[in-house]
Amino acid sequence: MKGDDNRQTVAVAGLGAIGRVLAARLDAGLPGLKLSAVAARDIGKAKPFLDSLSASVPVLPLRD
């Protein structure tokens, strides 16, 4: 879906069991959607998961 500028951007708040599945599916490509950012309580703990994604997205502290 590269080059599709009409996609809605999605930010995932929290990378627990559901947030990780959602982020991974968005990263893999869902029609009309694009992963734009994630928020995590523990950024250091989230980094290995985020490094496994093909998209490079900003990660913010959950409180932000």
N, CA, C and O atoms as a printed pandas DataFrame, in Angstrom:
     atom_number atom_name residue_name chain_id  residue_number  x_coord  y_coord  z_coord
0              1         N          MET        A               1    0.817   -1.189    0.000
1              2        CA          MET        A               1    0.000    0.000    0.000
2              3         C          MET        A               1    0.858    1.249    0.000
3              4         O          MET        A               1    0.386    2.329    0.354
4              5         N          LYS        A               2    2.085    1.113   -0.385
5              6        CA          LYS        A               2    2.959    2.269   -0.448
6              7         C          LYS        A               2    2.441    3.241   -1.492
7              8         O          LYS        A               2    1.953    2.841   -2.549
8              9         N          GLY        A               3    2.555    4.511   -1.180
9             10        CA          GLY        A               3    2.131    5.529   -2.116
10            11         C          GLY        A               3    0.657    5.864   -2.030
11            12         O          GLY        A               3    0.187    6.730   -2.769
12            13         N          ASP        A               4   -0.088    5.210   -1.155
13            14        CA          ASP        A               4   -1.512    5.475   -1.012
14            15         C          ASP        A               4   -1.699    6.594   -0.001
15            16         O          ASP        A               4   -1.734    6.337    1.203
16            17         N          ASP        A               5   -1.819    7.827   -0.465
17            18        CA          ASP        A               5   -1.925    8.984    0.419
18            19         C          ASP        A               5   -3.314    9.172    0.995
19            20         O          ASP        A               5   -3.507   10.057    1.829
20            21         N          ASN        A               6   -4.276    8.385    0.591
21            22        CA          ASN        A               6   -5.647    8.539    1.066
22            23         C          ASN        A               6   -5.951    7.673    2.284
23            24         O          ASN        A               6   -7.104    7.584    2.706
24            25         N          ARG        A               7   -4.943    7.041    2.846
25            26        CA          ARG        A               7   -5.177    6.175    3.999
26            27         C          ARG        A               7   -5.411    6.984    5.272
27            28         O          ARG        A               7   -4.817    8.045    5.465
28            29         N          GLN        A               8   -6.272    6.476    6.124
29            30        CA          GLN        A               8   -6.495    7.063    7.442
30            31         C          GLN        A               8   -5.340    6.646    8.349
31            32         O          GLN        A               8   -4.912    5.492    8.326
32            33         N          THR        A               9   -4.850    7.569    9.130
33            34        CA          THR        A               9   -3.768    7.235   10.046
34            35         C          THR        A               9   -4.356    6.770   11.373
35            36         O          THR        A               9   -5.372    7.286   11.838
36            37         N          VAL        A              10   -3.692    5.781   11.972
37            38        CA          VAL        A              10   -4.156    5.190   13.224
38            39         C          VAL        A              10   -2.991    5.188   14.212
39            40         O          VAL        A              10   -1.885    4.767   13.876
40            41         N          ALA        A              11   -3.244    5.656   15.416
41            42        CA          ALA        A              11   -2.277    5.570   16.501
42            43         C          ALA        A              11   -2.807    4.552   17.509
43            44         O          ALA        A              11   -3.998    4.538   17.817
44            45         N          VAL        A              12   -1.933    3.717   18.010
45            46        CA          VAL        A              12   -2.307    2.684   18.965
46            47         C          VAL        A              12   -1.843    3.115   20.353
47            48         O          VAL        A              12   -0.659    3.380   20.562
48            49         N          ALA        A              13   -2.771    3.184   21.291
49            50        CA          ALA        A              13   -2.455    3.564   22.671
50            51         C          ALA        A              13   -2.345    2.299   23.512
51            52         O          ALA        A              13   -3.351    1.685   23.868
52            53         N          GLY        A              14   -1.138    1.930   23.817
53            54        CA          GLY        A              14   -0.891    0.739   24.623
54            55         C          GLY        A              14   -0.473   -0.433   23.760
55            56         O          GLY        A              14   -1.094   -0.709   22.734
56            57         N          LEU        A              15    0.578   -1.122   24.172
57            58        CA          LEU        A              15    1.071   -2.265   23.402
58            59         C          LEU        A              15    0.972   -3.553   24.214
59            60         O          LEU        A              15    1.921   -4.333   24.304
60            61         N          GLY        A              16   -0.199   -3.749   24.796
61            62        CA          GLY        A              16   -0.490   -5.013   25.464
62            63         C          GLY        A              16   -0.874   -6.043   24.409
63            64         O          GLY        A              16   -0.531   -5.895   23.236
64            65         N          ALA        A              17   -1.577   -7.073   24.823
65            66        CA          ALA        A              17   -1.950   -8.156   23.915
66            67         C          ALA        A              17   -2.741   -7.652   22.709
67            68         O          ALA        A              17   -2.474   -8.064   21.580
68            69         N          ILE        A              18   -3.696   -6.782   22.932
69            70        CA          ILE        A              18   -4.530   -6.282   21.829
70            71         C          ILE        A              18   -3.772   -5.246   21.006
71            72         O          ILE        A              18   -3.805   -5.295   19.777
72            73         N          GLY        A              19   -3.092   -4.315   21.660
73            74        CA          GLY        A              19   -2.366   -3.269   20.949
74            75         C          GLY        A              19   -1.288   -3.820   20.028
75            76         O          GLY        A              19   -1.085   -3.298   18.932
76            77         N          ARG        A              20   -0.593   -4.871   20.461
77            78        CA          ARG        A              20    0.449   -5.479   19.622
78            79         C          ARG        A              20   -0.148   -6.123   18.378
79            80         O          ARG        A              20    0.386   -5.980   17.278
80            81         N          VAL        A              21   -1.255   -6.831   18.558
81            82        CA          VAL        A              21   -1.914   -7.459   17.398
82            83         C          VAL        A              21   -2.387   -6.384   16.427
83            84         O          VAL        A              21   -2.188   -6.501   15.218
84            85         N          LEU        A              22   -3.008   -5.347   16.953
85            86        CA          LEU        A              22   -3.494   -4.265   16.103
86            87         C          LEU        A              22   -2.349   -3.581   15.360
87            88         O          LEU        A              22   -2.442   -3.351   14.154
88            89         N          ALA        A              23   -1.275   -3.256   16.072
89            90        CA          ALA        A              23   -0.126   -2.604   15.439
90            91         C          ALA        A              23    0.482   -3.498   14.366
91            92         O          ALA        A              23    0.826   -3.019   13.285
92            93         N          ALA        A              24    0.617   -4.785   14.651
93            94        CA          ALA        A              24    1.197   -5.710   13.672
94            95         C          ALA        A              24    0.319   -5.823   12.433
95            96         O          ALA        A              24    0.830   -5.863   11.314
96            97         N          ARG        A              25   -0.983   -5.872   12.619
97            98        CA          ARG        A              25   -1.882   -5.973   11.457
98            99         C          ARG        A              25   -1.889   -4.688   10.643
99           100         O          ARG        A              25   -1.928   -4.731    9.414
100          101         N          LEU        A              26   -1.852   -3.558   11.313
101          102        CA          LEU        A              26   -1.756   -2.289   10.589
102          103         C          LEU        A              26   -0.446   -2.221    9.813
103          104         O          LEU        A              26   -0.415   -1.766    8.670
104          105         N          ASP        A              27    0.616   -2.668   10.431
105          106        CA          ASP        A              27    1.926   -2.661    9.780
106          107         C          ASP        A              27    1.935   -3.588    8.565
107          108         O          ASP        A              27    2.563   -3.282    7.551
108          109         N          ALA        A              28    1.243   -4.712    8.669
109          110        CA          ALA        A              28    1.197   -5.676    7.567
110          111         C          ALA        A              28    0.358   -5.159    6.399
111          112         O          ALA        A              28    0.511   -5.613    5.265
112          113         N          GLY        A              29   -0.521   -4.213    6.684
113          114        CA          GLY        A              29   -1.318   -3.615    5.628
114          115         C          GLY        A              29   -2.789   -3.941    5.721
115          116         O          GLY        A              29   -3.212   -5.032    5.340
116          117         N          LEU        A              30   -3.566   -3.015    6.218
117          118        CA          LEU        A              30   -5.016   -3.104    6.206
118          119         C          LEU        A              30   -5.511   -2.044    5.228
119          120         O          LEU        A              30   -5.082   -0.892    5.306
120          121         N          PRO        A              31   -6.391   -2.403    4.321
121          122        CA          PRO        A              31   -6.850   -1.449    3.303
122          123         C          PRO        A              31   -7.364   -0.147    3.920
123          124         O          PRO        A              31   -8.227   -0.153    4.799
124          125         N          GLY        A              32   -6.816    0.957    3.440
125          126        CA          GLY        A              32   -7.259    2.283    3.844
126          127         C          GLY        A              32   -6.707    2.786    5.159
127          128         O          GLY        A              32   -7.046    3.890    5.586
128          129         N          LEU        A              33   -5.851    1.992    5.823
129          130        CA          LEU        A              33   -5.331    2.385    7.129
130          131         C          LEU        A              33   -3.808    2.356    7.146
131          132         O          LEU        A              33   -3.178    1.588    6.419
132          133         N          LYS        A              34   -3.225    3.214    7.995
133          134        CA          LYS        A              34   -1.770    3.290    8.125
134          135         C          LYS        A              34   -1.414    3.523    9.586
135          136         O          LYS        A              34   -1.973    4.413   10.226
136          137         N          LEU        A              35   -0.489    2.727   10.118
137          138        CA          LEU        A              35   -0.008    2.922   11.479
138          139         C          LEU        A              35    0.837    4.187   11.508
139          140         O          LEU        A              35    1.815    4.305   10.770
140          141         N          SER        A              36    0.454    5.145   12.372
141          142        CA          SER        A              36    1.179    6.416   12.400
142          143         C          SER        A              36    1.992    6.629   13.668
143          144         O          SER        A              36    2.981    7.362   13.645
144          145         N          ALA        A              37    1.597    6.003   14.775
145          146        CA          ALA        A              37    2.314    6.160   16.042
146          147         C          ALA        A              37    1.794    5.135   17.035
147          148         O          ALA        A              37    0.712    4.571   16.867
148          149         N          VAL        A              38    2.582    4.908   18.065
149          150        CA          VAL        A              38    2.144    4.058   19.165
150          151         C          VAL        A              38    2.527    4.740   20.475
151          152         O          VAL        A              38    3.451    5.553   20.523
152          153         N          ALA        A              39    1.813    4.399   21.519
153          154        CA          ALA        A              39    2.133    4.868   22.855
154          155         C          ALA        A              39    2.313    3.643   23.735
155          156         O          ALA        A              39    1.562    2.674   23.629
156          157         N          ALA        A              40    3.311    3.695   24.601
157          158        CA          ALA        A              40    3.591    2.568   25.479
158          159         C          ALA        A              40    3.967    3.068   26.861
159          160         O          ALA        A              40    4.591    4.120   27.003
160          161         N          ARG        A              41    3.587    2.317   27.871
161          162        CA          ARG        A              41    3.929    2.662   29.251
162          163         C          ARG        A              41    5.435    2.555   29.456
163          164         O          ARG        A              41    6.042    3.401   30.113
164          165         N          ASP        A              42    6.034    1.507   28.890
165          166        CA          ASP        A              42    7.475    1.267   29.033
166          167         C          ASP        A              42    8.088    1.230   27.629
167          168         O          ASP        A              42    8.058    0.199   26.958
168          169         N          ILE        A              43    8.639    2.357   27.198
169          170        CA          ILE        A              43    9.165    2.478   25.832
170          171         C          ILE        A              43   10.296    1.486   25.589
171          172         O          ILE        A              43   10.373    0.887   24.517
172          173         N          GLY        A              44   11.168    1.307   26.566
173          174        CA          GLY        A              44   12.277    0.361   26.411
174          175         C          GLY        A              44   11.789   -1.052   26.174
175          176         O          GLY        A              44   12.378   -1.789   25.383
176          177         N          LYS        A              45   10.730   -1.432   26.844
177          178        CA          LYS        A              45   10.151   -2.767   26.685
178          179         C          LYS        A              45    9.453   -2.906   25.326
179          180         O          LYS        A              45    9.402   -3.996   24.757
180          181         N          ALA        A              46    8.919   -1.796   24.815
181          182        CA          ALA        A              46    8.198   -1.817   23.539
182          183         C          ALA        A              46    9.142   -1.832   22.343
183          184         O          ALA        A              46    8.757   -2.292   21.267
184          185         N          LYS        A              47   10.374   -1.337   22.506
185          186        CA          LYS        A              47   11.316   -1.197   21.394
186          187         C          LYS        A              47   11.551   -2.485   20.605
187          188         O          LYS        A              47   11.508   -2.438   19.376
188          189         N          PRO        A              48   11.799   -3.641   21.246
189          190        CA          PRO        A              48   12.023   -4.860   20.452
190          191         C          PRO        A              48   10.838   -5.197   19.545
191          192         O          PRO        A              48   11.020   -5.614   18.401
192          193         N          PHE        A              49    9.635   -5.015   20.063
193          194        CA          PHE        A              49    8.450   -5.269   19.232
194          195         C          PHE        A              49    8.397   -4.278   18.075
195          196         O          PHE        A              49    8.160   -4.667   16.931
196          197         N          LEU        A              50    8.615   -3.013   18.367
197          198        CA          LEU        A              50    8.548   -1.985   17.319
198          199         C          LEU        A              50    9.629   -2.191   16.268
199          200         O          LEU        A              50    9.410   -1.910   15.090
200          201         N          ASP        A              51   10.787   -2.678   16.681
201          202        CA          ASP        A              51   11.862   -2.951   15.723
202          203         C          ASP        A              51   11.500   -4.093   14.780
203          204         O          ASP        A              51   12.081   -4.207   13.701
204          205         N          SER        A              52   10.552   -4.937   15.168
205          206        CA          SER        A              52   10.132   -6.051   14.321
206          207         C          SER        A              52    9.157   -5.611   13.223
207          208         O          SER        A              52    8.902   -6.359   12.279
208          209         N          LEU        A              53    8.619   -4.402   13.351
209          210        CA          LEU        A              53    7.679   -3.898   12.348
210          211         C          LEU        A              53    8.436   -3.324   11.154
211          212         O          LEU        A              53    9.573   -2.871   11.290
212          213         N          SER        A              54    7.806   -3.345    9.996
213          214        CA          SER        A              54    8.461   -2.787    8.812
214          215         C          SER        A              54    8.392   -1.263    8.795
215          216         O          SER        A              54    9.288   -0.603    8.269
216          217         N          ALA        A              55    7.327   -0.704    9.369
217          218        CA          ALA        A              55    7.169    0.746    9.413
218          219         C          ALA        A              55    7.916    1.303   10.616
219          220         O          ALA        A              55    7.917    0.710   11.694
220          221         N          SER        A              56    8.542    2.435   10.417
221          222        CA          SER        A              56    9.194    3.126   11.523
222          223         C          SER        A              56    8.229    4.213   11.996
223          224         O          SER        A              56    8.013    5.210   11.308
224          225         N          VAL        A              57    7.660    4.005   13.172
225          226        CA          VAL        A              57    6.681    4.971   13.687
226          227         C          VAL        A              57    7.154    5.526   15.020
227          228         O          VAL        A              57    7.881    4.851   15.749
228          229         N          PRO        A              58    6.749    6.742   15.346
229          230        CA          PRO        A              58    7.130    7.302   16.630
230          231         C          PRO        A              58    6.475    6.543   17.785
231          232         O          PRO        A              58    5.336    6.089   17.683
232          233         N          VAL        A              59    7.212    6.418   18.871
233          234        CA          VAL        A              59    6.655    5.809   20.083
234          235         C          VAL        A              59    6.705    6.857   21.186
235          236         O          VAL        A              59    7.741    7.471   21.443
236          237         N          LEU        A              60    5.575    7.042   21.820
237          238        CA          LEU        A              60    5.432    8.068   22.853
238          239         C          LEU        A              60    5.106    7.424   24.179
239          240         O          LEU        A              60    4.547    6.329   24.215
240          241         N          PRO        A              61    5.448    8.090   25.275
241          242        CA          PRO        A              61    5.023    7.569   26.576
242          243         C          PRO        A              61    3.488    7.551   26.644
243          244         O          PRO        A              61    2.831    8.451   26.119
244          245         N          LEU        A              62    2.937    6.557   27.272
245          246        CA          LEU        A              62    1.490    6.402   27.348
246          247         C          LEU        A              62    0.812    7.615   27.978
247          248         O          LEU        A              62   -0.305    7.968   27.600
248          249         N          ARG        A              63    1.472    8.247   28.923
249          250        CA          ARG        A              63    0.869    9.403   29.585
250          251         C          ARG        A              63    0.680   10.587   28.628
251          252         O          ARG        A              63   -0.164   11.452   28.864
252          253         N          ASP        A              64    1.471   10.620   27.546
253          254        CA          ASP        A              64    1.367   11.702   26.570
254          255         C          ASP        A              64    0.231   11.441   25.594
255          256         O          ASP        A              64   -0.009   12.249   24.696
